Amino acid sequence: MAALAWLLIPLVAAIAAGLWGGWANRTRRVRGDGPELDGYARFRAAMEKTDSGARGA
């Protein structure tokens, strides 16, 4: 009987994790790629600048 209890612990934990994951994801809103792409464009612009002010050795 003790072996069954040890086998049920991970099963109950997995069910609880699935329920919590579903509950936590219920309010997630779909967001476009706009902010990420804007940030990437700013990053590329910063990396393409030729004069960084640092002098090489």
C-alpha positions as a Python dict, from the first residue, in 0.01 Angstrom:
ca = {
    (1, 'M'): (0, 0, 0),
    (2, 'A'): (289, 234, 73),
    (3, 'A'): (422, 175, -279),
    (4, 'L'): (91, 294, -423),
    (5, 'A'): (111, 610, -216),
    (6, 'W'): (460, 681, -355),
    (7, 'L'): (331, 628, -708),
    (8, 'L'): (31, 853, -653),
    (9, 'I'): (238, 1149, -532),
    (10, 'P'): (391, 1226, -876),
    (11, 'L'): (57, 1162, -1044),
    (12, 'V'): (-123, 1409, -819),
    (13, 'A'): (162, 1659, -863),
    (14, 'A'): (140, 1630, -1243),
    (15, 'I'): (-236, 1681, -1239),
    (16, 'A'): (-198, 1982, -1008),
    (17, 'A'): (73, 2127, -1233),
    (18, 'G'): (-149, 2085, -1538),
    (19, 'L'): (-441, 2255, -1367),
    (20, 'W'): (-221, 2539, -1245),
    (21, 'G'): (-67, 2584, -1591),
    (22, 'G'): (-409, 2603, -1750),
    (23, 'W'): (-528, 2850, -1491),
    (24, 'A'): (-215, 3067, -1519),
    (25, 'N'): (-241, 3076, -1899),
    (26, 'R'): (-608, 3167, -1914),
    (27, 'T'): (-556, 3545, -1906),
    (28, 'R'): (-267, 3559, -2151),
    (29, 'R'): (-350, 3794, -2434),
    (30, 'V'): (-222, 3741, -2782),
    (31, 'R'): (28, 4010, -2862),
    (32, 'G'): (176, 4086, -3198),
    (33, 'D'): (543, 4091, -3282),
    (34, 'G'): (550, 4470, -3303),
    (35, 'P'): (739, 4554, -2982),
    (36, 'E'): (993, 4276, -3035),
    (37, 'L'): (1059, 4376, -3393),
    (38, 'D'): (1092, 4742, -3295),
    (39, 'G'): (1348, 4651, -3031),
    (40, 'Y'): (1539, 4437, -3281),
    (41, 'A'): (1543, 4723, -3531),
    (42, 'R'): (1686, 4957, -3266),
    (43, 'F'): (1948, 4695, -3178),
    (44, 'R'): (2051, 4654, -3542),
    (45, 'A'): (2072, 5030, -3590),
    (46, 'A'): (2294, 5060, -3285),
    (47, 'M'): (2521, 4777, -3401),
    (48, 'E'): (2556, 4920, -3751),
    (49, 'K'): (2693, 5252, -3632),
    (50, 'T'): (3051, 5283, -3752),
    (51, 'D'): (3180, 5533, -3495),
    (52, 'S'): (3143, 5379, -3151),
    (53, 'G'): (3395, 5609, -2984),
    (54, 'A'): (3623, 5321, -2882),
    (55, 'R'): (3970, 5299, -3028),
    (56, 'G'): (4116, 4962, -3125),
    (57, 'A'): (4459, 4846, -3007),
}
